[in-house]
């Protein structure tokens, strides 16, 4: 029986993780559940799974949870401090599915437990990859990626020597605008951007996928997670979302991990690691699919990918700045304050204003300072745009 701490329990990743718990009640029990503001769903989940600890975003929401769960015998914690406290509680697997920079502090706390940290939050590694991986190494914590592409690479490398590695390739569906023109992108609305053709994801990640920033963030994530030089990382557009990652070696071998576009597959791999369990996913039928296609991404049409690749090569605090500026830009787009193409414009402008990349990124304080700087510059940009 593995104890699971599920951060972001009311989101898409949370839904998929709990489907696996339902499928294997003899294997998994829920220790911790967190939500940001979805009180109604968190209360329903608490009644069903009986965790020992709940975390909710603020005091008002916590009061609603307590009122609805008058007989709840566990702890109800609040906000960022509550997330960190809950992340320090003993468990066997922490599933970190909080979206954005908000997941960093609880992820760092969970990395000290010496267990399995299953990351669905790519921003943790983008903003603080060296710090998080060093913390995990010091405490013998196994970091497993839930992102389908990184999970694919992990499976391809597992047990193999990496000294003959030539290239790691992450695949991208291309998002909903893969065949669009620039004039098409000028009229993109938030509802259009979140309508991903292959994956069921939250709004922020769906917009990142539409701009290809998501794939850029994943390259940075892979750079830190697998300790691979930027020049050995690449992206291919693969609309079918069947091949999730490829690894090529110096002897000419190219290995590919394939599977249906279903998050339960990488989640099952992480939650039961190193065992394999039934994820409830239908077997892949390649004959029915018929053909798989691949193409180079259009970095001119989707400049967010190029911005992220440049940030990865620059290193230092630049990936942290990129992430902070992008979070502000996507939030503004979803709120109707800026257009789709202005997301890249905002991020590029913020990065262009930064002159000193010699700052130390070994501390949490330095990372938070860089993130704050980027968000302030982004907000100034938004005020001028308005």
Buried (B, 14 or more C-beta within 10 A) or exposed (E): EBBBBBBBBBBBBBBBBBBBBEBBEEBBBBBBBBBBBBBEBBBEBBEEBEBBBBBBBEEEBBBBBBEBBEEBEBBBBBBEEBBBBBBBBEBBBBBBBBBBBBBBBBBBBBBBBEBBBBBBBBBBBBBBBBBBBEBBEEBEBBBBBBBBBBBBBBBBBEEEEEEEBEBBBBBBBBBBBBEBEEEEBEEBEBEBBBEBBBBEBBBBBBBBBBBBBBBBBBBBBBBBBBEBEBEBBBBBBBBBBBBBBBBBBEEEEEBBBBBBBBBBBBBBBBBBBEEEBEBBBEEBEEEEEEEBEEEEBBBEBBBBBBBBBBBBEBBBBBBBBBBBBBBBBBBBBBEEEBBBBBBBBBBBBBBEBBEEEEBEBEEBEBBBBBBEBBBEBBEEBBEEBE
